[in-house]
Amino acid sequence: MRKTRRSILLAALAVISMPVVGALSGASARALTNEQKEAVASISDFLNSFRTLEGEFTQVSPRGRVSTGRFYISKPGRMRFEYAPPVPIVIVSDGTWVAIRNNRRDTVDYYPLSRTPLRMVLAPRVDLARDAIIHDVERRNGLLIVTLRDRDRMVPGKLILVFDEGRRTLQQWIIVDGQGRRTTVSLGRMAMNGKVSGKLFHVARPGQGRKVRKKTNFRSTR
């Protein structure tokens, strides 16, 4: 479990983790056609269309392990990913810190939100064309598939966003890490702009009864 905490965080809002190792074929940030720019903007528009979002997710790990759970987002800055048992992990951002809580071990690891890929999806205003380097844009069977990475290159790998153009909603994201391992997160039963309790985003602070490990940088692990 210790080795998977950071990989779970990487998957859990890889929505916005966009680093890449090596060159990718396809469009670059400076060579997008007008049609491709409009396609990328449609995903940004979706991410800007809600202040709160909740739903269910299904995650498939590089080894084929399937886990499920619920997620909650309240912008700016707050989100929660709850994994269903037997996974004991809860990931919470309170707008300042991202906490990975292991309920089985009673530990919490902290990462500054500003130093994690999550900052983009949780920003008050998302602009992928501005904040990411776009490497590939394609359409396939009614789906818009965009491959990108963060300009800061904080995490090795690449992010693939799968957007359903007919339903105008984000359907899936795929994380490919520096070793080529893929983690897929599919979203479902989403509800936008409903009432979400602020209590969901409480992050336990040092000295509140849990073993705390404060981190300054987020790194993926095997």
C-alpha positions in Angstrom: 0.0 0.0 0.0 2.8 2.4 0.7 4.1 2.0 -2.8 0.6 2.8 -4.3 -0.4 5.9 -2.4 1.2 8.3 -4.8 0.1 6.3 -7.9 -3.5 6.5 -6.5 -3.2 10.3 -6.3 -1.8 10.4 -9.8 -4.8 8.4 -11.1 -7.3 10.2 -8.9 -7.1 13.6 -10.6 -4.9 12.9 -13.3 -7.6 15.0 -14.8 -5.0 17.4 -14.9 -1.7 15.8 -14.6 -0.1 16.4 -18.0 3.5 15.6 -18.2 5.2 13.7 -20.9 8.5 11.9 -21.4 9.9 11.9 -24.9 8.4 13.2 -28.1 4.9 12.5 -29.2 3.6 12.5 -32.7 0.8 14.8 -33.7 0.0 18.5 -33.1 2.2 20.7 -30.9 1.1 23.6 -28.9 2.4 26.0 -31.6 0.9 24.1 -34.6 -2.7 23.4 -33.7 -5.2 24.1 -36.5 -8.2 26.2 -35.7 -10.4 23.1 -35.6 -8.0 21.5 -33.0 -7.9 24.7 -30.9 -11.7 24.7 -30.8 -11.7 21.0 -29.8 -9.3 21.7 -26.9 -11.4 24.7 -25.9 -14.5 22.5 -25.7 -12.8 20.5 -22.9 -11.8 23.6 -21.1 -15.4 24.9 -21.5 -16.7 21.7 -19.8 -14.3 22.1 -16.9 -15.4 25.7 -16.5 -19.1 24.8 -16.7 -19.5 23.7 -13.1 -18.6 25.0 -9.7 -19.4 21.6 -8.1 -19.3 18.2 -9.6 -19.8 14.8 -8.1 -20.1 11.3 -9.4 -18.7 7.8 -9.5 -15.4 6.5 -10.9 -13.9 3.2 -11.9 -10.1 2.9 -12.0 -8.1 0.2 -13.7 -4.4 0.0 -12.6 -1.5 -0.9 -14.9 -1.8 -4.5 -13.5 -5.5 -4.7 -14.3 -6.7 -4.2 -10.8 -10.1 -2.5 -10.7 -11.2 -0.2 -7.9 -14.3 2.1 -7.7 -15.5 5.0 -5.6 -17.0 8.4 -5.5 -15.6 11.8 -6.2 -16.5 15.4 -5.3 -15.2 18.7 -6.6 -16.0 22.2 -5.3 -14.1 24.9 -7.1 -11.9 26.6 -6.5 -9.4 24.3 -4.9 -11.4 21.6 -3.2 -11.9 17.9 -4.1 -12.4 14.5 -2.6 -11.9 11.0 -4.0 -13.2 8.1 -1.8 -12.2 4.6 -2.8 -14.6 1.8 -2.0 -13.4 -1.0 0.3 -11.1 -2.8 0.5 -9.0 0.2 -0.7 -8.5 2.3 2.5 -7.4 5.5 0.8 -9.2 8.9 0.7 -7.7 11.8 -1.2 -8.8 15.3 -0.1 -7.8 18.9 -1.2 -8.9 21.7 1.0 -7.7 24.4 -1.4 -4.2 24.6 0.1 -3.1 21.0 0.8 -3.8 17.7 -0.9 -3.9 14.9 1.7 -3.6 11.2 1.0 -5.2 9.5 4.0 -4.7 5.8 4.7 -7.5 4.8 7.1 -6.0 1.4 7.7 -2.6 2.7 8.8 -4.0 6.0 10.3 -1.5 8.1 8.3 -1.8 11.2 6.2 0.7 12.4 3.5 0.5 16.1 2.5 1.3 17.8 -0.7 0.9 21.5 -1.4 -1.9 21.9 -4.0 0.2 24.4 -5.9 2.8 21.7 -6.5 0.5 19.0 -7.7 -1.2 18.4 -11.1 -4.6 18.9 -9.4 -4.2 22.6 -9.4 -5.4 22.9 -13.0 -8.8 21.2 -12.8 -9.5 22.9 -9.4 -8.5 26.4 -10.7 -11.3 29.1 -10.8 -10.7 29.2 -14.6 -9.3 26.4 -16.7 -7.6 27.1 -20.0 -5.8 23.9 -21.3 -4.4 25.7 -24.4 -2.7 28.2 -22.1 -1.7 25.9 -19.2 -0.7 22.7 -21.1 1.4 21.6 -24.0 -1.0 19.8 -26.4 0.7 17.0 -28.3 -2.1 15.3 -30.1 -5.8 15.9 -30.9 -7.9 13.3 -32.7 -11.6 12.4 -33.1 -12.7 8.8 -33.1 -16.2 7.4 -33.0 -17.7 10.5 -31.5 -15.0 10.9 -29.0 -12.4 13.8 -28.8 -9.1 12.4 -27.6 -6.5 15.0 -26.5 -3.0 14.1 -25.3 -1.2 16.7 -23.3 1.3 17.5 -20.5 1.8 20.2 -18.0 4.2 22.9 -18.9 6.1 22.5 -15.6 6.8 18.8 -16.3 6.3 17.9 -12.6 5.4 14.3 -13.1 6.9 11.9 -15.7 4.3 10.6 -18.2 1.4 11.8 -20.3 -2.3 12.4 -19.9 -5.0 11.4 -22.4 -8.4 13.1 -22.0 -11.4 11.4 -23.6 -14.3 13.7 -24.2 -17.7 12.6 -25.4 -18.7 15.3 -27.9 -22.3 14.2 -28.2 -22.9 14.3 -24.5 -20.5 17.1 -24.0 -18.9 15.5 -21.0 -15.5 14.2 -19.9 -15.8 10.4 -20.1 -12.3 9.1 -19.2 -8.7 10.0 -18.6 -5.7 7.8 -19.1 -2.4 8.3 -17.3 0.7 6.9 -19.0 3.7 7.1 -16.7 7.4 7.4 -17.6 7.7 3.6 -17.9 4.7 3.3 -20.2 2.3 2.0 -17.6 -1.4 3.0 -18.1 -3.9 3.9 -15.4 -7.5 4.4 -16.7 -10.2 6.3 -14.8 -13.7 6.3 -16.2 -16.4 8.7 -14.9 -20.1 8.1 -14.5 -23.4 9.2 -12.9 -22.1 12.8 -12.7 -24.2 15.7 -11.2 -23.1 19.3 -11.8 -23.7 22.4 -9.6 -25.5 20.6 -6.8 -25.0 21.3 -3.1 -21.9 19.7 -1.8 -21.1 19.8 1.9 -17.9 21.7 2.8 -17.2 19.0 5.5 -16.2 16.6 2.7 -13.1 18.7 2.1 -11.7 19.0 5.6 -8.0 18.0 5.8 -6.7 16.9 9.2 -3.8 19.1 10.3 -0.7 17.9 12.1 -1.4 17.1 15.7 -5.0 16.0 15.1 -4.4 12.4 16.0 -2.8 10.9 12.8 0.7 10.2 11.8 1.6 13.0 9.3 4.2 13.1 6.6 4.5 16.5 4.9 5.8 16.4 1.4 7.0 19.3 -0.7 6.9 17.5 -4.1 4.6 15.0 -5.6 6.3 12.0 -7.3 4.8 8.9 -8.8 6.2 5.6 -7.7 6.0 2.0 -8.9 
